[in-house]
Amino acid sequence: MMTVTAAEIAPEYDAGSRRGPRTAALCVVGAPSATGPGGLRIPKAPRPVLSEREIEVLLAWLAADSKEEAADSLFISASTVSTHISRIRVKYASVGRPAPTKAHLLARALQDGYTTLAQW
């Protein structure tokens, strides 16, 4: 396992931070990798295929305090939001990246480029 600073992976992450550099441990076995800063090999995690609507529902739910609030913003029912979130969780679990909580799903959305920290 290797440790790199978050700024090496995403330079904008530490912009304005007063607490100093943050670190992240990377350890993924069998995944393809890319070359990062300084020749560092950064493993790429498998990414599930989410539909545009699933991404839209995911981001609305992440921004909301409840499924009902997300549903109201999208003009759908709360049970439809629940169905989309459940299917998204199944897709992440099927590629070996389980996301059992809202925090995990936010992390996956950031990792997969569906949103950025600047948007939050």
Rosetta constraint file for C-alpha pairs under 8 A:
AtomPair CA 1 CA 25 HARMONIC 6.74 0.50
AtomPair CA 1 CA 26 HARMONIC 6.08 0.50
AtomPair CA 1 CA 27 HARMONIC 5.23 0.50
AtomPair CA 2 CA 25 HARMONIC 5.92 0.50
AtomPair CA 2 CA 26 HARMONIC 5.84 0.50
AtomPair CA 2 CA 27 HARMONIC 7.10 0.50
AtomPair CA 3 CA 23 HARMONIC 6.52 0.50
AtomPair CA 3 CA 24 HARMONIC 5.82 0.50
AtomPair CA 3 CA 25 HARMONIC 4.65 0.50
AtomPair CA 3 CA 26 HARMONIC 6.44 0.50
AtomPair CA 4 CA 8 HARMONIC 6.72 0.50
AtomPair CA 4 CA 9 HARMONIC 7.80 0.50
AtomPair CA 4 CA 23 HARMONIC 5.57 0.50
AtomPair CA 4 CA 24 HARMONIC 5.74 0.50
AtomPair CA 4 CA 25 HARMONIC 6.67 0.50
AtomPair CA 4 CA 26 HARMONIC 7.85 0.50
AtomPair CA 5 CA 9 HARMONIC 7.05 0.50
AtomPair CA 5 CA 21 HARMONIC 6.27 0.50
AtomPair CA 5 CA 22 HARMONIC 5.45 0.50
AtomPair CA 5 CA 23 HARMONIC 4.10 0.50
AtomPair CA 5 CA 24 HARMONIC 6.02 0.50
AtomPair CA 6 CA 10 HARMONIC 5.96 0.50
AtomPair CA 6 CA 11 HARMONIC 7.20 0.50
AtomPair CA 6 CA 13 HARMONIC 6.63 0.50
AtomPair CA 6 CA 14 HARMONIC 7.22 0.50
AtomPair CA 6 CA 21 HARMONIC 7.19 0.50
AtomPair CA 6 CA 22 HARMONIC 5.58 0.50
AtomPair CA 6 CA 23 HARMONIC 5.40 0.50
AtomPair CA 6 CA 24 HARMONIC 6.08 0.50
AtomPair CA 7 CA 11 HARMONIC 4.13 0.50
AtomPair CA 7 CA 12 HARMONIC 6.79 0.50
AtomPair CA 7 CA 13 HARMONIC 5.88 0.50
AtomPair CA 7 CA 14 HARMONIC 5.69 0.50
AtomPair CA 7 CA 21 HARMONIC 7.04 0.50
AtomPair CA 7 CA 22 HARMONIC 7.41 0.50
AtomPair CA 8 CA 36 HARMONIC 7.87 0.50
AtomPair CA 8 CA 37 HARMONIC 6.42 0.50
AtomPair CA 9 CA 36 HARMONIC 7.20 0.50
AtomPair CA 9 CA 37 HARMONIC 7.62 0.50
AtomPair CA 11 CA 15 HARMONIC 7.20 0.50
AtomPair CA 13 CA 117 HARMONIC 7.46 0.50
AtomPair CA 14 CA 20 HARMONIC 7.74 0.50
AtomPair CA 14 CA 21 HARMONIC 6.61 0.50
AtomPair CA 14 CA 22 HARMONIC 7.47 0.50
AtomPair CA 17 CA 21 HARMONIC 7.87 0.50
AtomPair CA 26 CA 42 HARMONIC 7.71 0.50
AtomPair CA 26 CA 43 HARMONIC 7.67 0.50
AtomPair CA 27 CA 43 HARMONIC 7.75 0.50
AtomPair CA 28 CA 43 HARMONIC 6.19 0.50
AtomPair CA 28 CA 44 HARMONIC 7.99 0.50
AtomPair CA 28 CA 45 HARMONIC 7.38 0.50
AtomPair CA 31 CA 43 HARMONIC 5.96 0.50
AtomPair CA 31 CA 44 HARMONIC 5.93 0.50
AtomPair CA 31 CA 45 HARMONIC 6.16 0.50
AtomPair CA 31 CA 46 HARMONIC 7.16 0.50
AtomPair CA 32 CA 43 HARMONIC 5.81 0.50
AtomPair CA 32 CA 44 HARMONIC 5.57 0.50
AtomPair CA 32 CA 45 HARMONIC 7.66 0.50
AtomPair CA 33 CA 41 HARMONIC 6.06 0.50
AtomPair CA 33 CA 42 HARMONIC 5.27 0.50
AtomPair CA 33 CA 43 HARMONIC 3.94 0.50
AtomPair CA 33 CA 44 HARMONIC 5.15 0.50
AtomPair CA 34 CA 41 HARMONIC 5.64 0.50
AtomPair CA 34 CA 42 HARMONIC 5.27 0.50
AtomPair CA 34 CA 43 HARMONIC 6.32 0.50
AtomPair CA 34 CA 44 HARMONIC 6.99 0.50
AtomPair CA 35 CA 39 HARMONIC 5.44 0.50
AtomPair CA 35 CA 40 HARMONIC 5.50 0.50
AtomPair CA 35 CA 41 HARMONIC 4.68 0.50
AtomPair CA 35 CA 42 HARMONIC 6.03 0.50
AtomPair CA 36 CA 40 HARMONIC 4.88 0.50
AtomPair CA 36 CA 41 HARMONIC 5.97 0.50
AtomPair CA 36 CA 42 HARMONIC 6.14 0.50
AtomPair CA 46 CA 95 HARMONIC 6.13 0.50
AtomPair CA 46 CA 96 HARMONIC 7.77 0.50
AtomPair CA 46 CA 97 HARMONIC 7.91 0.50
AtomPair CA 47 CA 92 HARMONIC 7.58 0.50
AtomPair CA 47 CA 95 HARMONIC 7.03 0.50
AtomPair CA 47 CA 112 HARMONIC 6.90 0.50
AtomPair CA 48 CA 91 HARMONIC 5.83 0.50
AtomPair CA 48 CA 92 HARMONIC 5.97 0.50
AtomPair CA 48 CA 94 HARMONIC 7.99 0.50
AtomPair CA 48 CA 95 HARMONIC 6.47 0.50
AtomPair CA 49 CA 91 HARMONIC 7.58 0.50
AtomPair CA 50 CA 54 HARMONIC 5.93 0.50
AtomPair CA 50 CA 55 HARMONIC 6.43 0.50
AtomPair CA 50 CA 88 HARMONIC 7.15 0.50
AtomPair CA 50 CA 91 HARMONIC 7.92 0.50
AtomPair CA 51 CA 55 HARMONIC 6.34 0.50
AtomPair CA 52 CA 56 HARMONIC 6.17 0.50
AtomPair CA 53 CA 57 HARMONIC 6.09 0.50
AtomPair CA 54 CA 58 HARMONIC 5.95 0.50
AtomPair CA 54 CA 84 HARMONIC 6.00 0.50
AtomPair CA 54 CA 85 HARMONIC 7.66 0.50
AtomPair CA 54 CA 88 HARMONIC 7.10 0.50
AtomPair CA 55 CA 59 HARMONIC 6.13 0.50
AtomPair CA 55 CA 114 HARMONIC 7.20 0.50
AtomPair CA 56 CA 60 HARMONIC 6.17 0.50
AtomPair CA 57 CA 61 HARMONIC 6.02 0.50
AtomPair CA 57 CA 70 HARMONIC 7.51 0.50
AtomPair CA 57 CA 74 HARMONIC 7.67 0.50
AtomPair CA 57 CA 81 HARMONIC 6.53 0.50
AtomPair CA 57 CA 84 HARMONIC 7.00 0.50
AtomPair CA 57 CA 85 HARMONIC 7.71 0.50
AtomPair CA 58 CA 62 HARMONIC 6.11 0.50
AtomPair CA 58 CA 84 HARMONIC 7.70 0.50
AtomPair CA 58 CA 85 HARMONIC 6.62 0.50
AtomPair CA 59 CA 63 HARMONIC 6.21 0.50
AtomPair CA 59 CA 115 HARMONIC 7.85 0.50
AtomPair CA 60 CA 64 HARMONIC 6.18 0.50
AtomPair CA 60 CA 70 HARMONIC 5.32 0.50
AtomPair CA 60 CA 73 HARMONIC 7.49 0.50
AtomPair CA 60 CA 74 HARMONIC 7.72 0.50
AtomPair CA 61 CA 65 HARMONIC 7.58 0.50
AtomPair CA 61 CA 66 HARMONIC 6.98 0.50
AtomPair CA 61 CA 67 HARMONIC 6.11 0.50
AtomPair CA 61 CA 69 HARMONIC 7.82 0.50
AtomPair CA 61 CA 70 HARMONIC 4.97 0.50
AtomPair CA 61 CA 71 HARMONIC 7.95 0.50
AtomPair CA 61 CA 81 HARMONIC 7.68 0.50
AtomPair CA 62 CA 102 HARMONIC 7.12 0.50
AtomPair CA 62 CA 106 HARMONIC 6.78 0.50
AtomPair CA 63 CA 70 HARMONIC 7.69 0.50
AtomPair CA 64 CA 69 HARMONIC 5.85 0.50
AtomPair CA 64 CA 70 HARMONIC 5.47 0.50
AtomPair CA 65 CA 69 HARMONIC 6.58 0.50
AtomPair CA 65 CA 70 HARMONIC 7.81 0.50
AtomPair CA 66 CA 70 HARMONIC 6.43 0.50
AtomPair CA 67 CA 71 HARMONIC 5.96 0.50
AtomPair CA 67 CA 78 HARMONIC 5.44 0.50
AtomPair CA 67 CA 81 HARMONIC 6.34 0.50
AtomPair CA 67 CA 82 HARMONIC 7.16 0.50
AtomPair CA 68 CA 72 HARMONIC 6.16 0.50
AtomPair CA 68 CA 77 HARMONIC 7.30 0.50
AtomPair CA 68 CA 78 HARMONIC 4.98 0.50
AtomPair CA 69 CA 73 HARMONIC 6.38 0.50
AtomPair CA 70 CA 74 HARMONIC 6.41 0.50
AtomPair CA 70 CA 78 HARMONIC 7.59 0.50
AtomPair CA 70 CA 81 HARMONIC 7.45 0.50
AtomPair CA 71 CA 75 HARMONIC 5.83 0.50
AtomPair CA 71 CA 76 HARMONIC 4.94 0.50
AtomPair CA 71 CA 77 HARMONIC 5.31 0.50
AtomPair CA 71 CA 78 HARMONIC 5.16 0.50
AtomPair CA 71 CA 80 HARMONIC 7.73 0.50
AtomPair CA 71 CA 81 HARMONIC 6.24 0.50
AtomPair CA 72 CA 76 HARMONIC 6.37 0.50
AtomPair CA 72 CA 77 HARMONIC 7.33 0.50
AtomPair CA 76 CA 80 HARMONIC 6.55 0.50
AtomPair CA 76 CA 81 HARMONIC 7.50 0.50
AtomPair CA 77 CA 81 HARMONIC 6.67 0.50
AtomPair CA 78 CA 82 HARMONIC 6.28 0.50
AtomPair CA 79 CA 83 HARMONIC 6.15 0.50
AtomPair CA 80 CA 84 HARMONIC 6.27 0.50
AtomPair CA 81 CA 85 HARMONIC 6.17 0.50
AtomPair CA 82 CA 86 HARMONIC 6.04 0.50
AtomPair CA 83 CA 87 HARMONIC 6.23 0.50
AtomPair CA 84 CA 88 HARMONIC 6.15 0.50
AtomPair CA 85 CA 89 HARMONIC 6.19 0.50
AtomPair CA 86 CA 90 HARMONIC 6.29 0.50
AtomPair CA 87 CA 91 HARMONIC 6.23 0.50
AtomPair CA 88 CA 92 HARMONIC 6.31 0.50
AtomPair CA 89 CA 93 HARMONIC 6.12 0.50
AtomPair CA 89 CA 98 HARMONIC 6.74 0.50
AtomPair CA 89 CA 99 HARMONIC 5.83 0.50
AtomPair CA 89 CA 100 HARMONIC 6.94 0.50
AtomPair CA 89 CA 105 HARMONIC 7.97 0.50
AtomPair CA 90 CA 94 HARMONIC 6.07 0.50
AtomPair CA 90 CA 98 HARMONIC 7.84 0.50
AtomPair CA 91 CA 95 HARMONIC 6.74 0.50
AtomPair CA 92 CA 96 HARMONIC 6.55 0.50
AtomPair CA 92 CA 97 HARMONIC 5.12 0.50
AtomPair CA 92 CA 98 HARMONIC 5.35 0.50
AtomPair CA 92 CA 99 HARMONIC 6.60 0.50
AtomPair CA 93 CA 97 HARMONIC 5.18 0.50
AtomPair CA 93 CA 98 HARMONIC 4.16 0.50
AtomPair CA 93 CA 99 HARMONIC 6.99 0.50
AtomPair CA 94 CA 98 HARMONIC 7.80 0.50
AtomPair CA 98 CA 104 HARMONIC 7.95 0.50
AtomPair CA 99 CA 104 HARMONIC 4.80 0.50
AtomPair CA 99 CA 105 HARMONIC 5.46 0.50
AtomPair CA 99 CA 108 HARMONIC 7.60 0.50
AtomPair CA 100 CA 104 HARMONIC 6.50 0.50
AtomPair CA 100 CA 105 HARMONIC 7.62 0.50
AtomPair CA 101 CA 105 HARMONIC 6.43 0.50
AtomPair CA 102 CA 106 HARMONIC 6.24 0.50
AtomPair CA 103 CA 107 HARMONIC 6.26 0.50
AtomPair CA 104 CA 108 HARMONIC 6.22 0.50
AtomPair CA 105 CA 109 HARMONIC 6.10 0.50
AtomPair CA 106 CA 110 HARMONIC 6.24 0.50
AtomPair CA 107 CA 111 HARMONIC 6.07 0.50
AtomPair CA 108 CA 112 HARMONIC 5.95 0.50
AtomPair CA 109 CA 113 HARMONIC 6.09 0.50
AtomPair CA 109 CA 114 HARMONIC 5.02 0.50
AtomPair CA 109 CA 115 HARMONIC 5.93 0.50
AtomPair CA 110 CA 114 HARMONIC 6.11 0.50
AtomPair CA 110 CA 115 HARMONIC 5.33 0.50
AtomPair CA 110 CA 116 HARMONIC 5.66 0.50
AtomPair CA 110 CA 117 HARMONIC 7.29 0.50
AtomPair CA 115 CA 119 HARMONIC 6.81 0.50
AtomPair CA 116 CA 120 HARMONIC 7.22 0.50
